[in-house]
Amino acid sequence: YAYQGDEPDGFLSAPEVIRLLRDYVHERRLPVIEGCAVLDARREQGYFTMQTSRGTIRSKCLVVAAGEY
């Protein structure tokens, strides 16, 4: 997903990063769930089974994003 801004050697601001990620998710119709706490995650039979604040979710992929970026 290529950067489309005016400063290719610069850095995106926080609002620009958020917009870039939201556009990426929307364009690819990704099933992203925001504001959901994962209480437990286990790999079982080729899938991840996660107990979350919104119930059980089963997925082939799991992305752990932590930190300020």
Beta strands, then each sheet from edge to edge (+ up, - down):
strand 1: 38-44
strand 2: 47-52
strand 3: 55-59
sheet 1: 1+ 2- 3+
end
